[in-house]
Amino acid sequence: PTLDDLYARCGTDFDLSLDLKDPQAFDEVLAAARRTGPEAEARLWLCHPDREFLADCREATADARLVNSTRISVIKRAGSPERWAAWLATNGLDVVHLHYSDWTGGLGAMFHRFELLILAWDAQHTRIIKDLYDMGMDGVFSDHVERLLEAQSALGINPRDDSEKPDA
């Protein structure tokens, strides 16, 4: 199905995270969301490992979330996580998305200081998902929806209410 087909069938009452494997797809993805309506663009999360590509995309959309999907090893090769966070914030990116094993509570708190959202991917076990939320993750990606829901329930998180966060 095309992105237009997805929106036609499912509407726009959901957040959609897309890994842009081909940077040339950016314009068409954004156009499809806009054809659907402003709510689709506002709930679109566009992920890519190249932060400079994402920064160049900021001019095209003020509403879609731009997500730097990377690894801590890449960040450290380029300097420090704090410098990386400052660069992302200064260049209009919204989110840093790391593999679950890269995150620590301190690293997450540092990115939050720069007003960046933090996401973890590849969290496949309930215990790991709970630990990530305890660290302050704004979102967790998993192949197992039932495990995400189990962890959220155990922590008192309502997945339908973005305002709720687990108690520290």
TAWOHU-V538631 format. One record per residue. N is the residue number from 0. RES is the residue in three letters. PHI is phi in whole degrees, -180 to 180 (* if undefined). OMEGA is omega in whole degrees, 0 to 359 (999 if undefined). BURIAL is + if it has 24 or more other ideal C-beta (glycine too) atoms within 12 Angstrom, else -. Layout:
n:N res:RES phi:PHI omega:OMEGA burial:BURIAL
n:N res:RES phi:PHI omega:OMEGA burial:BURIAL
//
This chain:
n:0 res:PRO phi:* omega:175 burial:-
n:1 res:THR phi:-85 omega:176 burial:-
n:2 res:LEU phi:-64 omega:175 burial:+
n:3 res:ASP phi:-59 omega:178 burial:-
n:4 res:ASP phi:-62 omega:180 burial:-
n:5 res:LEU phi:-59 omega:180 burial:-
n:6 res:TYR phi:-65 omega:180 burial:+
n:7 res:ALA phi:-63 omega:182 burial:-
n:8 res:ARG phi:-82 omega:189 burial:-
n:9 res:CYS phi:-107 omega:183 burial:-
n:10 res:GLY phi:79 omega:184 burial:-
n:11 res:THR phi:-131 omega:183 burial:+
n:12 res:ASP phi:-86 omega:179 burial:-
n:13 res:PHE phi:-162 omega:172 burial:-
n:14 res:ASP phi:-86 omega:181 burial:+
n:15 res:LEU phi:-123 omega:177 burial:+
n:16 res:SER phi:-104 omega:180 burial:+
n:17 res:LEU phi:-124 omega:171 burial:+
n:18 res:ASP phi:-84 omega:179 burial:-
n:19 res:LEU phi:-84 omega:180 burial:+
n:20 res:LYS phi:-69 omega:178 burial:-
n:21 res:ASP phi:-117 omega:181 burial:-
n:22 res:PRO phi:-55 omega:180 burial:-
n:23 res:GLN phi:-69 omega:179 burial:-
n:24 res:ALA phi:-78 omega:185 burial:-
n:25 res:PHE phi:-53 omega:185 burial:+
n:26 res:ASP phi:-61 omega:181 burial:-
n:27 res:GLU phi:-71 omega:177 burial:-
n:28 res:VAL phi:-62 omega:179 burial:+
n:29 res:LEU phi:-64 omega:179 burial:+
n:30 res:ALA phi:-63 omega:179 burial:-
n:31 res:ALA phi:-64 omega:178 burial:+
n:32 res:ALA phi:-63 omega:181 burial:+
n:33 res:ARG phi:-68 omega:177 burial:+
n:34 res:ARG phi:-62 omega:181 burial:-
n:35 res:THR phi:-78 omega:179 burial:+
n:36 res:GLY phi:142 omega:184 burial:-
n:37 res:PRO phi:-62 omega:180 burial:-
n:38 res:GLU phi:-66 omega:179 burial:-
n:39 res:ALA phi:-67 omega:179 burial:+
n:40 res:GLU phi:-64 omega:182 burial:+
n:41 res:ALA phi:-68 omega:182 burial:-
n:42 res:ARG phi:-108 omega:181 burial:+
n:43 res:LEU phi:-98 omega:178 burial:+
n:44 res:TRP phi:-117 omega:184 burial:+
n:45 res:LEU phi:-106 omega:188 burial:+
n:46 res:CYS phi:-108 omega:177 burial:+
n:47 res:HIS phi:-160 omega:180 burial:+
n:48 res:PRO phi:-77 omega:184 burial:+
n:49 res:ASP phi:-91 omega:184 burial:+
n:50 res:ARG phi:-65 omega:179 burial:+
n:51 res:GLU phi:-69 omega:174 burial:-
n:52 res:PHE phi:-59 omega:180 burial:+
n:53 res:LEU phi:-62 omega:179 burial:+
n:54 res:ALA phi:-62 omega:177 burial:-
n:55 res:ASP phi:-65 omega:180 burial:-
n:56 res:CYS phi:-75 omega:185 burial:+
n:57 res:ARG phi:-58 omega:180 burial:+
n:58 res:GLU phi:-60 omega:184 burial:-
n:59 res:ALA phi:-79 omega:182 burial:+
n:60 res:THR phi:-148 omega:174 burial:+
n:61 res:ALA phi:-93 omega:189 burial:-
n:62 res:ASP phi:-101 omega:181 burial:-
n:63 res:ALA phi:-67 omega:177 burial:+
n:64 res:ARG phi:-82 omega:178 burial:+
n:65 res:LEU phi:-103 omega:192 burial:+
n:66 res:VAL phi:-118 omega:176 burial:+
n:67 res:ASN phi:-86 omega:177 burial:+
n:68 res:SER phi:-91 omega:186 burial:+
n:69 res:THR phi:-150 omega:176 burial:+
n:70 res:ARG phi:-129 omega:180 burial:+
n:71 res:ILE phi:-63 omega:179 burial:+
n:72 res:SER phi:-64 omega:177 burial:-
n:73 res:VAL phi:-67 omega:180 burial:-
n:74 res:ILE phi:-61 omega:182 burial:+
n:75 res:LYS phi:-69 omega:176 burial:-
n:76 res:ARG phi:-64 omega:181 burial:-
n:77 res:ALA phi:-87 omega:182 burial:-
n:78 res:GLY phi:146 omega:181 burial:-
n:79 res:SER phi:-117 omega:175 burial:-
n:80 res:PRO phi:-58 omega:180 burial:+
n:81 res:GLU phi:-66 omega:177 burial:-
n:82 res:ARG phi:-65 omega:178 burial:-
n:83 res:TRP phi:-61 omega:180 burial:+
n:84 res:ALA phi:-61 omega:179 burial:+
n:85 res:ALA phi:-61 omega:180 burial:-
n:86 res:TRP phi:-63 omega:180 burial:+
n:87 res:LEU phi:-59 omega:182 burial:+
n:88 res:ALA phi:-65 omega:181 burial:+
n:89 res:THR phi:-65 omega:184 burial:-
n:90 res:ASN phi:-98 omega:170 burial:+
n:91 res:GLY phi:83 omega:176 burial:+
n:92 res:LEU phi:-82 omega:188 burial:+
n:93 res:ASP phi:-108 omega:195 burial:+
n:94 res:VAL phi:-145 omega:167 burial:+
n:95 res:VAL phi:-115 omega:187 burial:+
n:96 res:HIS phi:-126 omega:183 burial:+
n:97 res:LEU phi:-117 omega:172 burial:+
n:98 res:HIS phi:-59 omega:184 burial:+
n:99 res:TYR phi:-55 omega:184 burial:+
n:100 res:SER phi:-74 omega:179 burial:-
n:101 res:ASP phi:-84 omega:188 burial:+
n:102 res:TRP phi:-83 omega:166 burial:+
n:103 res:THR phi:-131 omega:178 burial:-
n:104 res:GLY phi:-60 omega:180 burial:-
n:105 res:GLY phi:-66 omega:179 burial:-
n:106 res:LEU phi:-65 omega:179 burial:+
n:107 res:GLY phi:-63 omega:179 burial:+
n:108 res:ALA phi:-62 omega:179 burial:-
n:109 res:MET phi:-64 omega:178 burial:+
n:110 res:PHE phi:-64 omega:177 burial:+
n:111 res:HIS phi:-63 omega:177 burial:-
n:112 res:ARG phi:-59 omega:179 burial:-
n:113 res:PHE phi:-91 omega:179 burial:+
n:114 res:GLU phi:61 omega:175 burial:-
n:115 res:LEU phi:-99 omega:172 burial:+
n:116 res:LEU phi:-78 omega:181 burial:+
n:117 res:ILE phi:-126 omega:180 burial:+
n:118 res:LEU phi:-127 omega:176 burial:+
n:119 res:ALA phi:-122 omega:178 burial:+
n:120 res:TRP phi:-119 omega:177 burial:+
n:121 res:ASP phi:70 omega:177 burial:-
n:122 res:ALA phi:-88 omega:189 burial:+
n:123 res:GLN phi:-108 omega:184 burial:-
n:124 res:HIS phi:-126 omega:183 burial:-
n:125 res:THR phi:-54 omega:181 burial:+
n:126 res:ARG phi:-60 omega:180 burial:-
n:127 res:ILE phi:-68 omega:179 burial:+
n:128 res:ILE phi:-61 omega:178 burial:+
n:129 res:LYS phi:-62 omega:178 burial:+
n:130 res:ASP phi:-59 omega:180 burial:+
n:131 res:LEU phi:-64 omega:177 burial:+
n:132 res:TYR phi:-64 omega:177 burial:+
n:133 res:ASP phi:-62 omega:177 burial:+
n:134 res:MET phi:-75 omega:179 burial:+
n:135 res:GLY phi:104 omega:178 burial:+
n:136 res:MET phi:-57 omega:174 burial:+
n:137 res:ASP phi:-84 omega:178 burial:+
n:138 res:GLY phi:-167 omega:181 burial:+
n:139 res:VAL phi:-134 omega:178 burial:+
n:140 res:PHE phi:-106 omega:180 burial:+
n:141 res:SER phi:-149 omega:173 burial:+
n:142 res:ASP phi:-84 omega:188 burial:-
n:143 res:HIS phi:-120 omega:182 burial:-
n:144 res:VAL phi:-59 omega:182 burial:-
n:145 res:GLU phi:-62 omega:178 burial:-
n:146 res:ARG phi:-73 omega:175 burial:-
n:147 res:LEU phi:-61 omega:181 burial:+
n:148 res:LEU phi:-65 omega:178 burial:-
n:149 res:GLU phi:-62 omega:180 burial:-
n:150 res:ALA phi:-65 omega:180 burial:+
n:151 res:GLN phi:-63 omega:179 burial:+
n:152 res:SER phi:-62 omega:180 burial:-
n:153 res:ALA phi:-63 omega:181 burial:-
n:154 res:LEU phi:-95 omega:180 burial:+
n:155 res:GLY phi:77 omega:179 burial:-
n:156 res:ILE phi:-94 omega:174 burial:+
n:157 res:ASN phi:-93 omega:184 burial:-
n:158 res:PRO phi:-65 omega:179 burial:-
n:159 res:ARG phi:-91 omega:184 burial:-
n:160 res:ASP phi:-122 omega:181 burial:-
n:161 res:ASP phi:-65 omega:184 burial:-
n:162 res:SER phi:-80 omega:182 burial:-
n:163 res:GLU phi:-84 omega:175 burial:-
n:164 res:LYS phi:-129 omega:179 burial:-
n:165 res:PRO phi:-64 omega:177 burial:-
n:166 res:ASP phi:-67 omega:180 burial:-
n:167 res:ALA phi:-75 omega:999 burial:-
//
